[in-house]
Amino acid sequence: MTTYSERADDLCDKLRDLEHQADDGDQLFYCAYLLGLLGLHSAAEEEGDVAFDQYFEEILKDTLNAENVSEQDQGNILGLWHRVIA
């Protein structure tokens, strides 16, 4: 079974690929936002892709709200997150 760290590394690789292909500043921001947050929360000692994705999405939503990110940016960041985990 995949550890949280392995899952986060895999998702970071996907995000970096998208970041290199980004053609606008907003996309770069969304990728960088997710990469930074993934780096902070990948060390939990648990396993499972689905479990990590659910764990991280809760943290992501809480962080977006705590940082008062605009609704539009929240929607775009969450949309990117869902695209990456699909």
TORSEBA-140459 format. One record per residue: residue number from 1; residue in three letters; y negated, x, z of N, C-alpha, C, O, CB in turn. Coordinates in steps of 0.1 Angstrom, whole numbers, plus 5000, padded with zeros to 4 digits. Atoms other than C-alpha are relative to their C-alpha. Glycine has a CB too. Layout:
[tilum NUM,'ALA',[Y,X,Z],[Y,X,Z],[Y,X,Z],[Y,X,Z],[Y,X,Z]]
...
***
This chain:
[tilum 1,'MET',[5012,5008,5000],[5000,5000,5000],[4987,5009,5000],[4987,5020,5006],[5000,4990,5012]]
[tilum 2,'THR',[5012,4992,5001],[4965,5012,4992],[4992,4999,5013],[4990,4989,5019],[4992,4994,4989]]
[tilum 3,'THR',[5009,5000,4988],[4943,5023,5021],[4986,4996,4996],[4983,4996,4985],[5000,5014,5007]]
[tilum 4,'TYR',[5014,5003,5002],[4907,5012,5025],[4993,5011,4993],[4985,5009,4984],[4993,4996,5013]]
[tilum 5,'SER',[5007,4988,5006],[4896,5047,5016],[5004,5001,4986],[4995,5004,4977],[5004,5013,5008]]
[tilum 6,'GLU',[4995,4999,5014],[4917,5048,4984],[4993,4988,4992],[4989,4991,4981],[5015,4999,4999]]
[tilum 7,'ARG',[5006,5012,5007],[4904,5013,4974],[4985,5003,4998],[4980,5001,4987],[5002,4987,5008]]
[tilum 8,'ALA',[5014,4997,5001],[4868,5024,4981],[4998,5010,4989],[4988,5009,4981],[4994,5004,5013]]
[tilum 9,'ASP',[5001,4990,5010],[4873,5055,4960],[5002,4995,4986],[4994,4998,4977],[5010,5011,5003]]
[tilum 10,'ASP',[4997,5006,5013],[4887,5035,4931],[4988,4992,4996],[4984,4992,4984],[5012,4991,5001]]
[tilum 11,'LEU',[5011,5009,5004],[4858,5010,4932],[4987,5009,4998],[4980,5006,4989],[4997,4990,5012]]
[tilum 12,'CYS',[5011,4991,5002],[4833,5039,4935],[5001,5006,4986],[4991,5007,4979],[4999,5011,5010]]
[tilum 13,'ASP',[4998,4995,5013],[4848,5054,4903],[4995,4990,4990],[4989,4993,4980],[5014,5004,4998]]
[tilum 14,'LYS',[5004,5010,5009],[4843,5021,4885],[4985,4998,5000],[4979,4996,4989],[5007,4987,5004]]
[tilum 15,'LEU',[5014,5001,5000],[4808,5018,4897],[4992,5011,4994],[4982,5010,4987],[4995,4998,5015]]
[tilum 16,'ARG',[5006,4988,5006],[4799,5053,4887],[5001,4999,4984],[4991,5003,4977],[5007,5013,5004]]
[tilum 17,'ASP',[4999,5002,5014],[4812,5045,4852],[4990,4990,4995],[4983,4993,4985],[5014,4995,4996]]
[tilum 18,'LEU',[5010,5010,5003],[4790,5014,4851],[4986,5006,5001],[4977,5003,4993],[5002,4988,5008]]
[tilum 19,'GLU',[5013,4994,4998],[4761,5034,4864],[4996,5009,4989],[4985,5009,4984],[5000,5008,5014]]
[tilum 20,'HIS',[5003,4991,5011],[4764,5060,4836],[4997,4992,4987],[4991,4997,4978],[5012,5009,4998]]
[tilum 21,'GLN',[5002,5008,5011],[4765,5032,4811],[4987,4990,5001],[4984,4984,4991],[5012,4991,4997]]
[tilum 22,'ALA',[5011,5009,4997],[4735,5013,4826],[4989,5003,4990],[4985,5014,4988],[4996,5001,5015]]
[tilum 23,'ASP',[5011,4999,5009],[4707,5006,4802],[4986,4995,5006],[4976,4995,4999],[5003,4993,4987]]
[tilum 24,'ASP',[5013,5004,4994],[4681,4994,4827],[5000,5004,5015],[5010,5006,5021],[4998,4985,4999]]
[tilum 25,'GLY',[5002,4996,4987],[4667,5003,4861],[5007,4990,5011],[5011,4995,5021],[4986,5001,5003]]
[tilum 26,'ASP',[4994,5010,4991],[4680,4971,4878],[5015,5003,5002],[5020,5003,5013],[4998,4986,4995]]
[tilum 27,'GLN',[4985,4997,4999],[4716,4979,4869],[5003,5013,5008],[5012,5013,5015],[5006,5001,4986]]
[tilum 28,'LEU',[4998,4987,4992],[4712,5014,4883],[4998,4997,5014],[5005,5003,5023],[4989,5010,4995]]
[tilum 29,'PHE',[5002,5003,4986],[4698,5000,4915],[5012,4993,5006],[5016,4996,5017],[4987,4991,5001]]
[tilum 30,'TYR',[4988,5008,4995],[4727,4975,4919],[5012,5009,5002],[5019,5008,5012],[5003,4989,4990]]
[tilum 31,'CYS',[4989,4991,4999],[4752,5002,4913],[4998,5010,5012],[5007,5012,5020],[5002,5009,4987]]
[tilum 32,'ALA',[5003,4991,4989],[4735,5026,4937],[5001,4993,5013],[5006,4999,5023],[4986,5006,4998]]
[tilum 33,'TYR',[5000,5008,4988],[4732,4999,4963],[5015,4999,5005],[5018,5001,5017],[4994,4986,4999]]
[tilum 34,'LEU',[4986,5002,4997],[4770,4992,4962],[5006,5013,5003],[5014,5014,5013],[5007,4993,4989]]
[tilum 35,'LEU',[4994,4987,4997],[4779,5029,4961],[4996,5005,5014],[5005,5010,5021],[4995,5010,4989]]
[tilum 36,'GLY',[5004,4996,4986],[4759,5036,4992],[5007,4993,5011],[5011,4999,5021],[4985,4999,5001]]
[tilum 37,'LEU',[4994,5008,4990],[4773,5008,5011],[5015,5002,5001],[5021,5002,5012],[4997,4985,4998]]
[tilum 38,'LEU',[4985,4997,5000],[4809,5015,5000],[5002,5014,5008],[5012,5015,5015],[5005,5001,4986]]
[tilum 39,'GLY',[4999,4987,4994],[4804,5051,5012],[5000,4999,5015],[5006,5006,5023],[4990,5010,4996]]
[tilum 40,'LEU',[5001,5002,4985],[4795,5038,5047],[5012,4993,5006],[5014,4995,5018],[4987,4993,5003]]
[tilum 41,'HIS',[4990,5008,4994],[4824,5015,5051],[5014,5002,4994],[5023,4993,4995],[4996,4985,4997]]
[tilum 42,'SER',[4987,4997,5006],[4854,5032,5034],[5009,5006,5010],[5021,5008,5007],[4998,5008,4988]]
[tilum 43,'ALA',[4992,4993,4991],[4867,5049,5065],[5009,4992,5010],[5016,4997,5018],[4991,5009,5009]]
[tilum 44,'ALA',[4992,5009,4991],[4883,5019,5083],[5015,5003,4997],[5019,5005,4986],[4997,4985,4997]]
[tilum 45,'GLU',[4986,4996,5000],[4919,5027,5090],[5009,4988,4998],[5018,4984,5006],[5005,5007,5012]]
[tilum 46,'GLU',[4992,5012,5003],[4935,4996,5073],[5005,5002,4986],[5001,5011,4979],[4993,4987,5003]]
[tilum 47,'GLU',[4994,4999,5014],[4954,4989,5041],[4998,4986,4993],[4997,4976,4999],[5015,5004,5001]]
[tilum 48,'GLY',[5000,5012,5008],[4953,4964,5013],[4987,4998,4991],[4976,4999,4997],[5002,4988,5008]]
[tilum 49,'ASP',[5011,5002,5009],[4931,4959,4982],[4992,4987,5004],[4980,4987,5005],[5005,4999,4986]]
[tilum 50,'VAL',[5006,5013,4998],[4924,4922,4989],[4993,5000,5014],[4982,4995,5015],[5011,4988,5000]]
[tilum 51,'ALA',[5006,5000,4987],[4918,4928,5026],[4987,5008,5000],[4977,5004,5006],[5010,5007,5010]]
[tilum 52,'PHE',[5012,4992,5001],[4893,4956,5018],[4989,4992,4993],[4977,4992,4998],[5003,5013,4993]]
[tilum 53,'ASP',[5010,5007,5008],[4875,4935,4992],[4994,4989,5008],[4982,4987,5008],[5007,4994,4987]]
[tilum 54,'GLN',[5006,5010,4991],[4871,4906,5017],[4992,5006,5011],[4981,5001,5014],[5012,4991,5006]]
[tilum 55,'TYR',[5007,4993,4989],[4861,4929,5045],[4986,5005,4995],[4976,5003,5001],[5008,5012,5005]]
[tilum 56,'PHE',[5012,4995,5005],[4835,4946,5023],[4990,4990,4995],[4978,4991,4997],[5003,5010,4988]]
[tilum 57,'GLU',[5009,5011,5004],[4821,4914,5008],[4993,4994,5012],[4981,4991,5010],[5008,4989,4992]]
[tilum 58,'GLU',[5007,5005,4988],[4813,4901,5043],[4989,5009,5004],[4978,5005,5007],[5011,4998,5011]]
[tilum 59,'ILE',[5010,4990,4997],[4796,4933,5051],[4988,5000,4990],[4976,5001,4994],[5006,5015,5001]]
[tilum 60,'LEU',[5010,5000,5011],[4777,4933,5018],[4991,4988,5002],[4979,4990,5002],[5007,4999,4986]]
[tilum 61,'LYS',[5008,5012,4999],[4765,4897,5023],[4991,5001,5013],[4979,4998,5012],[5008,4987,5001]]
[tilum 62,'ASP',[5008,4998,4988],[4754,4905,5059],[4989,5010,4998],[4977,5008,5003],[5009,5004,5012]]
[tilum 63,'THR',[5010,4990,5002],[4736,4936,5048],[4989,4995,4991],[4977,4998,4993],[5006,5013,4994]]
[tilum 64,'LEU',[5010,5005,5009],[4718,4919,5019],[4990,4991,5007],[4978,4991,5005],[5007,4993,4988]]
[tilum 65,'ASN',[5009,5009,4992],[4705,4892,5043],[4992,5008,5010],[4980,5005,5011],[5009,4990,5007]]
[tilum 66,'ALA',[5008,4992,4990],[4695,4917,5070],[4989,5008,4994],[4979,5010,5000],[5010,5010,5007]]
[tilum 67,'GLU',[5010,4992,5007],[4676,4938,5045],[4990,4991,4992],[4982,4997,4984],[5007,5010,4991]]
[tilum 68,'ASN',[5008,5009,5007],[4659,4907,5031],[4999,5003,4985],[4988,5002,4979],[4986,5001,5006]]
[tilum 69,'VAL',[4999,4998,5015],[4670,4915,4995],[4997,4986,4994],[5003,4976,4998],[5014,5006,4996]]
[tilum 70,'SER',[5004,5013,5007],[4656,4888,4971],[5013,4993,4996],[5023,4999,4994],[4991,5003,4988]]
[tilum 71,'GLU',[4989,5008,5004],[4679,4860,4962],[5005,5004,4986],[5018,5004,4983],[4997,4985,5000]]
[tilum 72,'GLN',[4996,4996,5013],[4679,4871,4926],[5008,5013,5000],[5019,5014,4994],[4988,5002,4990]]
[tilum 73,'ASP',[4993,4987,4999],[4689,4907,4935],[5013,4998,5007],[5023,5004,5004],[4992,5010,5007]]
[tilum 74,'GLN',[4988,5002,4993],[4715,4894,4959],[5011,4994,4990],[5022,4999,4990],[4998,4990,5012]]
[tilum 75,'GLY',[4991,5006,5010],[4731,4873,4931],[5005,5010,4990],[5016,5010,4987],[4993,4989,4993]]
[tilum 76,'ASN',[4996,4990,5010],[4731,4902,4907],[5009,5011,5007],[5018,5015,5000],[4987,5007,4995]]
[tilum 77,'ILE',[4991,4990,4993],[4746,4926,4933],[5013,4994,5003],[5024,5001,5000],[4993,5005,5013]]
[tilum 78,'LEU',[4987,5007,4997],[4773,4901,4943],[5007,4998,4986],[5019,4999,4986],[4998,4987,5007]]
[tilum 79,'GLY',[4994,5001,5013],[4779,4895,4906],[5006,5013,4995],[5018,5013,4990],[4990,4995,4989]]
[tilum 80,'LEU',[4994,4987,5003],[4784,4932,4900],[5012,5003,5008],[5022,5008,5003],[4989,5011,5001]]
[tilum 81,'TRP',[4989,4998,4991],[4806,4934,4930],[5013,4993,4995],[5024,4998,4994],[4997,4996,5014]]
[tilum 82,'HIS',[4989,5008,5005],[4828,4906,4916],[5006,5005,4987],[5018,5005,4985],[4996,4985,4999]]
[tilum 83,'ARG',[4995,4994,5013],[4830,4923,4882],[5008,5012,5003],[5018,5015,4996],[4987,5003,4992]]
[tilum 84,'VAL',[4993,4987,4997],[4841,4956,4898],[5013,4997,5006],[5023,5005,5003],[4991,5008,5009]]
[tilum 85,'ILE',[4987,5002,4993],[4868,4941,4919],[5010,4992,4991],[5022,4991,4995],[4998,4993,5013]]
[tilum 86,'ALA',[4991,5008,5008],[4882,4919,4891],[5010,5008,4993],[5019,5003,4985],[4992,4992,4989]]
***
